[in-house]
Amino acid sequence: MVRLSVNVNKIATLRNARGGNVPDLLQVVRDIESFGAEGITIHPRPDQRHIRYQDARDLKKIVRTELNIEGNPIPEFLDLVLEVHPDQVTLVPDAPDAITSNAGWDTITHSSFLKEVISRCQKAGIRTSIFIDPDPEMIRGALHTGTDRVELYTEAYAREYSANRVAAVKKYTEAARTAHEIGLGLNAGHDLSLENIEFFKENVPELQEVSIGHALICESLYLGLENVINMYKHKLR
């Protein structure tokens, strides 16, 4: 069964829109876990426009499943990760002003940098993952950084799914096989939804974890958070 980690950035965005503490991020996370999610993902950015650095500290105290912190490993982010000590850190090469993540790492060009960052995190006992495009060359490059896992950037799959889902998933299947052959764990995320998640899971071998936020929260506005989390879990079995 593939593990579902729920990205709660959108909950923080809604809270920050009015100030104060409504909705209460910590209570929503407690509820999400009680509804069956196997992990919580946050992506604090330098401007803290949704998840704040203090949220990461607060969530570490209450998350009972797995806490995954993702982001660009600038010094401030790395300091936060090493302080909070999540179960997993996912390294994402997004620009400070990016609306959302929009590319994976070039693991060959940035190999030395990634090795250094990953080594620091692993020495602290934190599992590492690299956000990456479904490119076998980049996956093989990831192996040399020492990372534990890669997270496949699935925006292209989601974009192309309605036109030709077989073609859309093909490069992800190949990427997953490459990762498995060289001994890397496999995560995936970005624009996965109730519409496309089951087909992805069925066609991407050795998939361990998906991180889903925007679609899940939007779907929950119509269907209810508890119901949507269990719908995902059913499709990931």
Secondary structure, DSSP 8 states (H G I E B T S, - for coil): --EEEEE-HHHHHHHHHHSTTSS-HHHHHHHHHHTT-SEEEE---TT-SSS-HHHHHHHHHH--S-EEEEE---HHHHHHHHHH--SEEEE----TT-SS------TTTTHHHHHHHHHHHHHTT-EEEEEE-S-HHHHHHHHTTT-SEEEEE-HHHHHHTTT-HHHHHHHHHHHHHHHHHTT-EEEEESS--TTTHHHHHHHSTT--EEEE-HHHHHHHHHH-HHHHHHHHHHHH-
